[in-house]
């Protein structure tokens, strides 16, 4: 399909309201083998106060105009200009008018999977952010909201199911083997929320009754033969609907809620009004094919897309610079849902781990941008960890600052005031300010200033007084934004020798203290706690109450004590993981192995056996930081070989010291004959057993017991864990080859499981892995046309294999760059997202740094690259 790319930079400062308003849209879409005919009638009028001579300029992308009618009369060619990316119509009437636009598309040729495409026999759309303009000429911007009536027509045999947004209307036979279905969406929405799906689909159906007693028909559509694997997703959907009513008072507003799960989909999922479209990896589950991580992921993504019904659909964003308004807010909501459904502490640790692994490197590298960007060249490249995860952290800070009741009052006002609006960050914050009479101007800097602030903490104790000195610093990075002090809420506790929080009596000072939260609003401040009966251990930044880099001058003895005594589970986890991370960082920098502090090793071993802690939390607390995380801690001149060696030495050290205890705990967790349970408790036991199996395999230095665990596994979680340990720790062992062969033969017909097989091998930290991925790229089951498969192999290698991707000879970079160029010709969006694996190239030692630069520069210089990929490469090299 022709690409229309003018490379224009879009700036927030250039925002202007649309000169025309579109109130209602009627669409007739006739689907045929080889093409689709789209007839769109927009009922529009000139906006109040707009220049009466201004023409209507509609967006397009690779479109072909067939005909154009104004109020049922063909438009004189002298009154309009058309190109693949624009339709300009002049001399429009002052009164409301109807403009009918006919276009012809070729969905089968649309490998970019944006707009209307056909894959595996199924017609599908993806319109966020700017895909609707690939279907018809339109004011394709979020602040143009209209109601839609859509008529779909297709061959009944090829597409017995015809779905679109809203509620179903009339349907019937057209003769000649064709049929039609009409869908009406009564809620005004922007064009990016338009959707259609048509094809041969199976369905799982259910019902839900809202809090007000209104029935809603629920359906999850899958590719044929897979509907039985959508049962957990359906359960998660119903639980999400109940939770949103209870927690935020948000009730569903249509007669039906449909989900479609398909294999070829660029994103995880899309919240189209009443018709969510999912990558099927976030819907299809069975114990024999999905891991516990998959179950948790499905629960989260189902909830996220459903919660968008209010935070994204009923209230959308005015422009794409406000993207965090819907995404950051909805991530916060799905995190809270998962925390309530599972374990709050375990969920918070997982969220913070993801934030540090994905968003912190983004904030500290060439792709840095504020949570609300001020400009972009390609909006698809701003669906980032900063928008989503850091955006969620900002909402969480708001909840911490205002308290539970204040935050709920602000959300209630936001829903009441802006239902049906395209809103801004200012609109959002104003609701909380008005509801709680709070000045949030300083807090708004979090949306404007890019980068991760450093929070420095020093403490001193004398005569029953603890003085805590705080300092915040924000360095100017690639985005070049401001560095003013921000409002940082710091949750804390003073832990006594008995492991309980001591009463804290803060004296008046520069920083305000409310309950267990210190509000740091200046560059520096001291807080003094008086009347203490003993010197407490300061547990600071509990639950990661702000997205900052903590630099706490605290003794090793105090941190070891907190790792055992802190009543805050997150605080215990951070004490342990920080101590271990610093030891691994130091060993990596030194380039030589050094024994871990025996007290730290003992704390890790004891934690694994502490029955008072839930198993899932114990599994997280004994997890060894990954090589990418260690590299981030090293910061500059990273040597991946040294990082790998330091991590392996640490694993062996802990494994040898804890072998007996680990084996006893693992045996005690066994449940012979127990059927698989997807509940959090069962998943937690599996997580701890598999974490211990990793250590025991290192202690044994023999693949036999791990291979036995692989053969004995009766679920994908245990099978995948054992196979990964075998491949990563014993890559040359016959048992590993046998396990991989058995895995492939058992699941070669299941695309989602086969993706795991590709990723497993791509992430093996062994020098020969590059040869393996080259062979896998030629495997009959590998294809770049499927985004999941491309991510499994290329993404698995480039983001999950620091040692081999960053080979000293640069071959890992060159292989990845070659694949990205190939992928870009098919699917620019996926290619661009995989290219972010190069974002930290400047942090490596000089030889690797130069090899990465050469590979990036060579790729950036190739002719015909998409705007998506070029944008990422240009910013990464700048």
BAKOLGU-211647 format. One record per residue (C-alpha): residue in three letters; x, y, z. Coordinates in steps of 0.02 Angstrom, whole numbers, padded with zeros to 5 digits, always signed. Example, Ala and Ser with C-alpha at 12.3 -4.5 7.8 and 13.67 -1.06 7.14 Angstrom:
BEGIN
Ala+00615-00225+00390 Ser+00684-00053+00357 
This chain:
BEGIN
Unk+00000+00000+00000 Unk+00063+00175-00043 Unk+00137+00266+00107 Unk+00101+00449+00128 Unk+00237+00525+00236 Unk+00273+00712+00240 Unk+00381+00702+00397 Unk+00288+00847+00475 Unk+00323+00886+00659 Unk+00161+00911+00756 Unk+00170+01032+00904 Unk+00054+01054+01052 Unk+00074+01243+01038 Unk-00004+01236+00864 Unk-00169+01160+00924 Unk-00323+01243+00852 Unk-00504+01185+00870 Unk-00578+01110+00711 Unk-00662+01232+00593 Unk-00801+01105+00562 Unk-00900+00991+00677 Unk-00959+00819+00625 Unk-01115+00770+00722 Unk-01161+00604+00642 Unk-01078+00478+00526 Unk-01163+00348+00417 Unk-01056+00214+00338 Unk-01094+00076+00215 Unk-00949-00045+00200 Unk-00961-00184+00071 Unk-00829-00319+00095 Unk-00776-00424-00054 Unk-00632-00540-00094 Unk-00492-00424-00148 Unk-00572-00257-00107 Unk-00691-00161+00004 Unk-00806-00018-00049 Unk-00832+00115+00084 Unk-00968+00246+00072 Unk-00959+00373+00214 Unk-01085+00512+00241 Unk-01031+00645+00365 Unk-01163+00761+00434 Unk-01065+00918+00471 Unk-01076+01103+00501 Unk-00957+01247+00514 Unk-00900+01279+00694 Unk-00965+01436+00777 Unk-00849+01581+00742 Unk-00753+01491+00605 Unk-00702+01584+00448 Unk-00845+01561+00323 Unk-00721+01550+00180 Unk-00614+01414+00258 Unk-00621+01250+00161 Unk-00652+01079+00239 Unk-00486+00986+00241 Unk-00503+00800+00276 Unk-00361+00680+00319 Unk-00321+00529+00213 Unk-00183+00400+00204 Unk-00151+00301+00044 Unk-00334+00325-00008 Unk-00417+00320-00179 Unk-00571+00428-00200 Unk-00710+00350-00305 Unk-00843+00486-00292 Unk-00893+00638-00191 Unk-01070+00704-00162 Unk-01134+00855-00066 Unk-01316+00840-00011 Unk-01343+00702-00141 Unk-01270+00802-00287 Unk-01102+00762-00363 Unk-00972+00893-00315 Unk-00899+00993-00458 Unk-00715+00943-00476 Unk-00670+01127-00474 Unk-00730+01136-00293 Unk-00614+01003-00222 Unk-00436+00942-00226 Unk-00389+00764-00184 Unk-00229+00666-00153 Unk-00197+00501-00063 Unk-00175+00594+00101 Unk-00295+00742+00088 Unk-00466+00796+00025 Unk-00501+00982+00020 Unk-00678+01041-00016 Unk-00716+01226-00043 Unk-00871+01335-00050 Unk-00971+01236+00077 Unk-01141+01301+00135 Unk-01164+01398+00296 Unk-01301+01277+00352 Unk-01274+01095+00405 Unk-01232+00983+00258 Unk-01204+00801+00213 Unk-01046+00753+00121 Unk-01042+00577+00048 Unk-00869+00506+00014 Unk-00839+00343-00078 Unk-00671+00254-00070 Unk-00608+00083-00124 Unk-00484-00013-00016 Unk-00380-00172-00036 Unk-00380-00247+00140 Unk-00284-00404+00088 Unk-00134-00298+00039 Unk-00132-00200+00202 Unk+00013-00286+00292 Unk+00036-00135+00406 Unk-00120-00191+00502 Unk-00180-00011+00520 Unk-00348+00044+00453 Unk-00451-00096+00375 Unk-00355-00256+00339 Unk-00390-00439+00308 Unk-00285-00577+00385 Unk-00320-00762+00407 Unk-00483-00732+00315 Unk-00545-00605+00444 Unk-00578-00421+00408 Unk-00526-00311+00553 Unk-00487-00130+00591 Unk-00360-00041+00699 Unk-00390+00147+00698 Unk-00291+00215+00845 Unk-00204+00329+00825 Unk-00229+00380+00643 Unk-00296+00226+00556 Unk-00471+00288+00515 Unk-00398+00400+00379 Unk-00342+00240+00293 Unk-00527+00193+00274 Unk-00605+00358+00222 Unk-00564+00543+00213 Unk-00610+00618+00381 Unk-00569+00745+00516 Unk-00465+00609+00597 Unk-00427+00691+00764 Unk-00483+00648+00941 Unk-00581+00808+00971 Unk-00707+00772+00832 Unk-00843+00668+00915 Unk-00992+00598+00821 Unk-01123+00463+00832 Unk-01108+00321+00705 Unk-01227+00210+00608 Unk-01134+00074+00513 Unk-01201-00049+00385 Unk-01088-00197+00346 Unk-01112-00308+00194 Unk-01018-00468+00152 Unk-01029-00642+00081 Unk-01120-00745+00213 Unk-01004-00894+00194 Unk-00845-00791+00209 Unk-00911-00680+00349 Unk-01061-00749+00443 Unk-01015-00632+00587 Unk-01027-00444+00555 Unk-00981-00333+00704 Unk-00959-00146+00734 Unk-00975-00021+00876 Unk-01129+00006+00982 Unk-01292-00092+00983 Unk-01350-00212+00848 Unk-01489-00153+00732 Unk-01572-00233+00583 Unk-01492-00373+00485 Unk-01544-00480+00339 Unk-01514-00564+00172 Unk-01458-00471+00016 Unk-01472-00614-00106 Unk-01330-00692-00203 Unk-01257-00767-00045 Unk-01229-00597+00036 Unk-01301-00522+00195 Unk-01295-00363+00298 Unk-01297-00303+00478 Unk-01324-00128+00548 Unk-01244-00061+00707 Unk-01292+00100+00797 Unk-01176+00184+00923 Unk-01276+00316+01017 Unk-01125+00385+01110 Unk-01021+00518+01020 Unk-00844+00454+00992 Unk-00687+00504+00898 Unk-00644+00412+00739 Unk-00500+00317+00820 Unk-00630+00216+00915 Unk-00717+00155+00757 Unk-00707-00033+00731 Unk-00773-00174+00625 Unk-00736-00360+00623 Unk-00807-00483+00496 Unk-00770-00664+00464 Unk-00794-00843+00520 Unk-00783-00837+00709 Unk-00830-00944+00857 Unk-00908-00863+01008 Unk-00919-00882+01197 Unk-01073-00794+01266 Unk-01128-00737+01438 Unk-01233-00602+01520 Unk-01208-00469+01652 Unk-01330-00367+01752 Unk-01271-00193+01799 Unk-01291-00113+01969 Unk-01449-00026+01909 Unk-01521-00191+01849 Unk-01494-00170+01661 Unk-01448-00330+01567 Unk-01294-00332+01454 Unk-01255-00470+01329 Unk-01070-00517+01331 Unk-00979-00609+01193 Unk-00799-00655+01156 Unk-00768-00701+00974 Unk-00616-00804+00925 Unk-00544-00886+00773 Unk-00629-01054+00741 Unk-00603-01190+00872 Unk-00534-01077+01009 Unk-00686-01008+01101 Unk-00669-01131+01244 Unk-00503-01048+01288 Unk-00590-00881+01320 Unk-00676-00934+01482 Unk-00550-00851+01598 Unk-00557-00691+01497 Unk-00746-00689+01513 Unk-00732-00712+01700 Unk-00605-00571+01709 Unk-00722-00458+01609 Unk-00867-00487+01729 Unk-00757-00457+01880 Unk-00694-00296+01799 Unk-00872-00235+01773 Unk-00916-00268+01955 Unk-00756-00185+02018 Unk-00780-00027+01914 Unk-00955-00004+01980 Unk-00898-00028+02159 Unk-00734+00069+02156 Unk-00776+00213+02038 Unk-00965+00207+02013 Unk-00942+00173+01827 Unk-01083+00071+01750 Unk-01081+00001+01574 Unk-01190+00096+01451 Unk-01232-00014+01298 Unk-01341-00168+01274 Unk-01194-00275+01218 Unk-01009-00287+01252 Unk-00909-00383+01122 Unk-00727-00437+01120 Unk-00641-00510+00967 Unk-00475-00603+00983 Unk-00369-00619+00826 Unk-00192-00677+00793 Unk-00130-00535+00681 Unk-00142-00376+00784 Unk-00008-00246+00815 Unk-00061-00195+00988 Unk-00106-00292+01144 Unk-00287-00236+01128 Unk-00397-00090+01076 Unk-00540-00015+01173 Unk-00658+00025+01027 Unk-00828+00072+01098 Unk-00927-00087+01131 Unk-00811-00190+01018 Unk-00641-00219+01097 Unk-00516-00302+00980 Unk-00378-00404+01061 Unk-00219-00488+01009 Unk-00273-00665+01050 Unk-00126-00690+01169 Unk-00224-00582+01292 Unk-00382-00688+01282 Unk-00343-00871+01248 Unk-00292-00973+01399 Unk-00281-01154+01451 Unk-00172-01231+01588 Unk-00077-01335+01460 Unk-00037-01187+01347 Unk-00031-01031+01457 Unk+00081-00983+01602 Unk+00028-00898+01763 Unk+00102-00740+01689 Unk-00015-00759+01541 Unk-00164-00777+01657 Unk-00115-00620+01753 Unk-00084-00528+01590 Unk-00255-00574+01520 Unk-00340-00517+01680 Unk-00248-00350+01673 Unk-00275-00314+01488 Unk-00459-00366+01490 Unk-00485-00247+01636 Unk-00384-00108+01555 Unk-00483-00107+01394 Unk-00649-00120+01485 Unk-00603+00024+01602 Unk-00569+00131+01448 Unk-00757+00136+01423 Unk-00758+00284+01543 Unk-00576+00339+01546 Unk-00545+00348+01361 Unk-00712+00327+01274 Unk-00845+00423+01370 Unk-00708+00549+01409 Unk-00575+00551+01275 Unk-00420+00658+01248 Unk-00429+00824+01156 Unk-00271+00788+01056 Unk-00136+00655+01055 Unk-00025+00757+01170 Unk-00152+00715+01306 Unk-00131+00527+01276 Unk-00079+00496+01456 Unk-00248+00564+01510 Unk-00330+00404+01452 Unk-00184+00281+01457 Unk-00095+00329+01619 Unk-00260+00346+01711 Unk-00324+00179+01646 Unk-00160+00089+01687 Unk-00179+00153+01865 Unk-00356+00085+01868 Unk-00306-00086+01802 Unk-00163-00093+01928 Unk-00284-00059+02069 Unk-00402-00192+02002 Unk-00264-00322+01998 Unk-00206-00270+02171 Unk-00381-00297+02240 Unk-00404-00461+02147 Unk-00234-00535+02193 Unk-00104-00466+02314 Unk-00077-00280+02333 Unk+00106-00296+02382 Unk+00148-00424+02247 Unk+00061-00318+02114 Unk+00150-00161+02170 Unk+00320-00246+02161 Unk+00281-00311+01987 Unk+00227-00138+01929 Unk+00382-00054+01998 Unk+00494-00188+01925 Unk+00416-00156+01754 Unk+00431+00032+01776 Unk+00616+00021+01815 Unk+00650-00103+01676 Unk+00556-00008+01539 Unk+00520+00172+01586 Unk+00677+00220+01682 Unk+00792+00179+01533 Unk+00673+00277+01420 Unk+00679+00425+01540 Unk+00869+00420+01546 Unk+00906+00396+01360 Unk+00884+00476+01188 Unk+00699+00432+01179 Unk+00659+00533+01335 Unk+00500+00637+01330 Unk+00382+00711+01459 Unk+00223+00621+01509 Unk+00135+00751+01404 Unk+00247+00778+01252 Unk+00254+00947+01168 Unk+00290+00882+00992 Unk+00298+00723+00890 Unk+00333+00667+00714 Unk+00247+00497+00722 Unk+00114+00476+00856 Unk+00123+00286+00851 Unk+00297+00302+00929 Unk+00227+00388+01083 Unk+00133+00237+01149 Unk+00275+00221+01272 Unk+00315+00167+01448 Unk+00323+00351+01495 Unk+00145+00381+01436 Unk+00075+00222+01512 Unk+00177+00172+01664 Unk+00245+00340+01720 Unk+00075+00415+01679 Unk-00001+00289+01800 Unk+00126+00336+01933 Unk+00072+00518+01920 Unk-00109+00468+01952 Unk-00051+00361+02099 Unk+00043+00510+02171 Unk-00114+00614+02154 Unk-00210+00483+02253 Unk-00073+00483+02386 Unk-00073+00673+02400 Unk-00262+00692+02410 Unk-00304+00535+02507 Unk-00434+00404+02463 Unk-00586+00515+02489 Unk-00511+00665+02402 Unk-00457+00563+02253 Unk-00629+00484+02234 Unk-00712+00656+02247 Unk-00599+00718+02106 Unk-00637+00567+01997 Unk-00824+00587+02026 Unk-00813+00769+01973 Unk-00709+00722+01820 Unk-00841+00597+01762 Unk-00984+00717+01795 Unk-00903+00871+01719 Unk-00822+00795+01564 Unk-00933+00650+01510 Unk-00944+00665+01321 Unk-00793+00782+01311 Unk-00621+00778+01233 Unk-00522+00835+01385 Unk-00347+00894+01431 Unk-00228+00866+01576 Unk-00279+01038+01639 Unk-00462+00984+01639 Unk-00416+00827+01736 Unk-00313+00914+01870 Unk-00439+01055+01888 Unk-00570+00929+01943 Unk-00461+00870+02087 Unk-00413+01047+02133 Unk-00595+01101+02136 Unk-00657+00946+02228 Unk-00527+00960+02367 Unk-00482+01145+02365 Unk-00301+01099+02329 Unk-00174+01196+02227 Unk-00101+01072+02101 Unk+00000+01193+01995 Unk+00166+01125+02058 Unk+00107+00946+02038 Unk+00070+00983+01855 Unk+00258+00996+01826 Unk+00263+00806+01829 Unk+00172+00809+01662 Unk+00287+00940+01587 Unk+00462+00896+01647 Unk+00547+00741+01576 Unk+00669+00632+01670 Unk+00680+00534+01832 Unk+00715+00644+01983 Unk+00848+00593+02107 Unk+00787+00590+02287 Unk+00932+00602+02408 Unk+00899+00552+02589 Unk+01015+00573+02737 Unk+00975+00539+02918 Unk+01048+00571+03090 Unk+00989+00523+03264 Unk+01026+00601+03434 Unk+00933+00621+03599 Unk+00771+00542+03541 Unk+00766+00644+03381 Unk+00782+00580+03203 Unk+00824+00712+03073 Unk+00786+00663+02894 Unk+00866+00776+02762 Unk+00787+00769+02590 Unk+00848+00839+02425 Unk+00774+00823+02251 Unk+00867+00850+02089 Unk+00809+00833+01909 Unk+00944+00839+01775 Unk+00905+00905+01601 Unk+00905+00763+01475 Unk+00872+00731+01291 Unk+00699+00811+01298 Unk+00772+00975+01361 Unk+00627+01014+01477 Unk+00629+01107+01643 Unk+00711+01054+01807 Unk+00604+01145+01936 Unk+00570+01060+02105 Unk+00412+00955+02100 Unk+00289+00894+02231 Unk+00355+00724+02285 Unk+00247+00624+02407 Unk+00360+00511+02510 Unk+00277+00372+02606 Unk+00381+00316+02756 Unk+00388+00219+02918 Unk+00502+00218+03070 Unk+00536+00036+03110 Unk+00579-00011+03288 Unk+00683-00157+03348 Unk+00526-00261+03370 Unk+00481-00246+03186 Unk+00335-00127+03214 Unk+00314+00051+03156 Unk+00349+00178+03292 Unk+00238+00328+03321 Unk+00308+00476+03225 Unk+00290+00651+03297 Unk+00361+00771+03168 Unk+00410+00945+03222 Unk+00360+01091+03113 Unk+00482+01106+02969 Unk+00506+01144+02786 Unk+00420+00984+02729 Unk+00240+00950+02776 Unk+00201+00779+02852 Unk+00027+00705+02842 Unk+00012+00536+02926 Unk+00140+00423+02843 Unk+00176+00540+02697 Unk+00308+00676+02685 Unk+00268+00809+02555 Unk+00430+00873+02480 Unk+00391+01029+02379 Unk+00559+01120+02386 Unk+00731+01074+02323 Unk+00788+01033+02500 Unk+00702+01008+02667 Unk+00728+00930+02838 Unk+00601+00833+02939 Unk+00631+00805+03124 Unk+00543+00668+03223 Unk+00551+00691+03412 Unk+00508+00590+03565 Unk+00579+00425+03500 Unk+00620+00291+03628 Unk+00753+00210+03518 Unk+00843+00243+03356 Unk+00724+00185+03220 Unk+00767+00115+03050 Unk+00697+00231+02917 Unk+00589+00141+02790 Unk+00577+00271+02653 Unk+00481+00284+02489 Unk+00366+00142+02540 Unk+00263+00065+02401 Unk+00366+00173+02283 Unk+00256+00324+02317 Unk+00345+00426+02182 Unk+00440+00376+02022 Unk+00612+00434+02078 Unk+00787+00364+02094 Unk+00815+00343+02281 Unk+00989+00381+02346 Unk+00978+00343+02531 Unk+01134+00355+02639 Unk+01087+00210+02751 Unk+01201+00083+02831 Unk+01209-00095+02769 Unk+01160-00152+02945 Unk+01001-00049+02941 Unk+00954-00112+02768 Unk+00986-00292+02818 Unk+00875-00263+02970 Unk+00738-00188+02860 Unk+00750-00339+02745 Unk+00696-00445+02893 Unk+00592-00326+03001 Unk+00503-00198+02893 Unk+00315-00225+02915 Unk+00291-00153+02741 Unk+00313-00296+02618 Unk+00370-00181+02479 Unk+00501-00108+02596 Unk+00569-00281+02635 Unk+00578-00324+02450 Unk+00668-00163+02407 Unk+00796-00183+02546 Unk+00841-00357+02485 Unk+00841-00319+02300 Unk+00938-00156+02321 Unk+01074-00241+02423 Unk+01088-00381+02296 Unk+01083-00260+02149 Unk+01222-00153+02222 Unk+01330-00307+02251 Unk+01304-00361+02071 Unk+01339-00185+02008 Unk+01503-00177+02103 Unk+01558-00348+02043 Unk+01515-00301+01864 Unk+01617-00141+01873 Unk+01763-00232+01953 Unk+01755-00367+01821 Unk+01797-00499+01948 Unk+01696-00611+02060 Unk+01678-00562+02242 Unk+01583-00662+02373 Unk+01416-00594+02426 Unk+01396-00530+02603 Unk+01353-00689+02702 Unk+01220-00592+02796 Unk+01134-00548+02633 Unk+01141-00728+02575 Unk+01070-00784+02741 Unk+00928-00657+02728 Unk+00884-00721+02554 Unk+00883-00902+02610 Unk+00782-00864+02765 Unk+00657-00764+02664 Unk+00625-00913+02550 Unk+00577-01017+02701 Unk+00474-00886+02794 Unk+00301-00963+02797 Unk+00220-00803+02862 Unk+00250-00725+02691 Unk+00141-00774+02544 Unk+00238-00881+02420 Unk+00218-00756+02277 Unk+00303-00622+02383 Unk+00443-00740+02432 Unk+00472-00781+02248 Unk+00493-00597+02209 Unk+00604-00564+02359 Unk+00731-00697+02312 Unk+00733-00656+02126 Unk+00905-00606+02062 Unk+00902-00445+01960 Unk+00913-00476+01773 Unk+01062-00428+01668 Unk+00977-00275+01593 Unk+00933-00213+01767 Unk+01112-00238+01826 Unk+01172-00144+01673 Unk+01057+00000+01718 Unk+01132+00004+01893 Unk+01308+00006+01820 Unk+01254+00155+01715 Unk+01402+00188+01600 Unk+01534+00082+01512 Unk+01431-00074+01539 Unk+01520-00237+01495 Unk+01384-00370+01465 Unk+01509-00512+01490 Unk+01557-00445+01661 Unk+01373-00421+01706 Unk+01333-00599+01653 Unk+01478-00670+01752 Unk+01434-00572+01909 Unk+01254-00630+01903 Unk+01300-00812+01877 Unk+01423-00805+02023 Unk+01289-00732+02135 Unk+01163-00865+02087 Unk+01287-01004+02125 Unk+01334-00924+02290 Unk+01154-00914+02351 Unk+01114-01086+02280 Unk+01256-01172+02372 Unk+01216-01087+02536 Unk+01030-01120+02527 Unk+01023-01288+02440 Unk+00958-01388+02588 Unk+00830-01256+02639 Unk+00774-01227+02460 Unk+00746-01411+02431 Unk+00643-01427+02590 Unk+00534-01277+02547 Unk+00508-01337+02369 Unk+00456-01509+02429 Unk+00337-01434+02556 Unk+00251-01332+02420 Unk+00215-01485+02313 Unk+00032-01532+02294 Unk+00033-01707+02217 Unk-00127-01743+02122 Unk-00191-01564+02139 Unk-00276-01500+01982 Unk-00218-01337+01906 Unk-00289-01180+01985 Unk-00274-01008+01907 Unk-00304-00922+02075 Unk-00169-00809+02149 Unk-00124-00929+02290 Unk-00093-01074+02173 Unk+00005-00964+02054 Unk+00110-00901+02200 Unk+00157-01077+02252 Unk+00210-01118+02074 Unk+00311-00957+02065 Unk+00408-00998+02222 Unk+00436-01180+02173 Unk+00507-01128+02005 Unk+00615-00991+02081 Unk+00689-01122+02196 Unk+00711-01243+02050 Unk+00823-01114+01967 Unk+00935-01106+02119 Unk+00936-01294+02142 Unk+00987-01320+01961 Unk+01135-01204+01992 Unk+01180-01299+02150 Unk+01168-01469+02063 Unk+01260-01412+01908 Unk+01172-01560+01827 Unk+01022-01548+01709 Unk+00948-01715+01763 Unk+00833-01652+01901 Unk+00774-01504+01798 Unk+00737-01619+01652 Unk+00636-01729+01770 Unk+00537-01575+01821 Unk+00506-01537+01638 Unk+00440-01713+01606 Unk+00332-01709+01763 Unk+00253-01539+01725 Unk+00065-01546+01702 Unk+00044-01361+01659 Unk+00132-01234+01549 Unk+00198-01131+01695 Unk+00302-01274+01763 Unk+00346-01340+01590 Unk+00406-01171+01529 Unk+00505-01137+01688 Unk+00598-01302+01677 Unk+00630-01283+01490 Unk+00698-01107+01516 Unk+00814-01163+01656 Unk+00879-01305+01548 Unk+00908-01194+01396 Unk+00987-01052+01492 Unk+01093-01151+01614 Unk+01133-01308+01513 Unk+01124-01253+01331 Unk+01234-01395+01267 Unk+01158-01537+01369 Unk+01067-01680+01280 Unk+00924-01656+01403 Unk+00901-01478+01341 Unk+00894-01531+01159 Unk+00769-01666+01205 Unk+00659-01544+01303 Unk+00656-01418+01161 Unk+00615-01553+01035 Unk+00473-01621+01144 Unk+00408-01446+01171 Unk+00404-01410+00985 Unk+00323-01575+00936 Unk+00189-01555+01068 Unk+00141-01376+01021 Unk+00195-01344+00841 Unk+00013-01318+00790 Unk-00020-01189+00928 Unk+00043-01017+00875 Unk+00043-00940+01048 Unk+00144-01082+01125 Unk+00261-01086+00977 Unk+00298-00902+01010 Unk+00362-00957+01181 Unk+00474-01086+01098 Unk+00552-00953+00987 Unk+00576-00831+01131 Unk+00648-00963+01246 Unk+00790-00999+01124 Unk+00818-00817+01075 Unk+00851-00769+01256 Unk+00982-00901+01297 Unk+01136-00803+01357 Unk+01261-00912+01262 Unk+01381-00856+01124 Unk+01305-00982+01002 Unk+01131-00906+01019 Unk+01158-00787+00874 Unk+01181-00937+00759 Unk+01023-01010+00835 Unk+00918-00855+00800 Unk+00984-00849+00622 Unk+00922-01026+00598 Unk+00757-00989+00683 Unk+00729-00841+00565 Unk+00733-00968+00423 Unk+00619-01091+00514 Unk+00460-01138+00418 Unk+00355-01079+00564 Unk+00435-00908+00572 Unk+00355-00761+00483 Unk+00379-00574+00495 Unk+00198-00549+00441 Unk+00134-00597+00613 Unk+00178-00466+00746 Unk+00180-00593+00887 Unk+00304-00704+00797 Unk+00417-00556+00753 Unk+00414-00497+00933 Unk+00446-00673+00997 Unk+00609-00695+00900 Unk+00677-00521+00863 Unk+00610-00441+01021 Unk+00657-00590+01127 Unk+00836-00579+01064 Unk+00859-00390+01065 Unk+00773-00351+01230 Unk+00792-00514+01324 Unk+00971-00566+01286 Unk+01089-00428+01339 Unk+01244-00536+01328 Unk+01222-00591+01147 Unk+01129-00442+01073 Unk+01272-00334+01137 Unk+01410-00447+01071 Unk+01578-00360+01060 Unk+01592-00393+00873 Unk+01428-00303+00838 Unk+01350-00452+00749 Unk+01199-00449+00865 Unk+01165-00269+00818 Unk+01187-00300+00632 Unk+01074-00453+00629 Unk+00937-00358+00721 Unk+00953-00206+00607 Unk+00936-00317+00453 Unk+00777-00395+00521 Unk+00707-00223+00564 Unk+00732-00164+00386 Unk+00639-00318+00321 Unk+00500-00297+00447 Unk+00481-00113+00409 Unk+00426-00153+00232 Unk+00281-00253+00303 Unk+00238-00176+00470 Unk+00321-00010+00513 Unk+00237+00005+00681 Unk+00305-00160+00746 Unk+00476-00124+00671 Unk+00484+00045+00760 Unk+00437-00029+00928 Unk+00568-00165+00914 Unk+00697-00034+00866 Unk+00683+00041+01041 Unk+00791-00106+01098 Unk+00939+00005+01046 Unk+00886+00147+01163 Unk+01025+00118+01291 Unk+01168+00093+01168 Unk+01268+00240+01236 Unk+01281+00159+01408 Unk+01396+00018+01348 Unk+01585+00013+01342 Unk+01666+00107+01196 Unk+01690-00041+01078 Unk+01509-00098+01088 Unk+01450+00082+01085 Unk+01536+00111+00919 Unk+01470-00053+00846 Unk+01292-00004+00895 Unk+01312+00169+00822 Unk+01375+00098+00657 Unk+01229-00024+00646 Unk+01102+00112+00685 Unk+01179+00237+00564 Unk+01185+00106+00426 Unk+01002+00062+00453 Unk+00950+00245+00464 Unk+01034+00276+00297 Unk+00937+00141+00204 Unk+00816+00211+00074 Unk+00628+00192+00091 Unk+00615+00175+00280 Unk+00446+00216+00356 Unk+00414+00371+00458 Unk+00386+00258+00609 Unk+00557+00178+00602 Unk+00651+00333+00542 Unk+00582+00433+00688 Unk+00646+00307+00816 Unk+00817+00292+00731 Unk+00840+00480+00714 Unk+00800+00511+00897 Unk+00905+00364+00955 Unk+01057+00428+00860 Unk+01035+00611+00909 
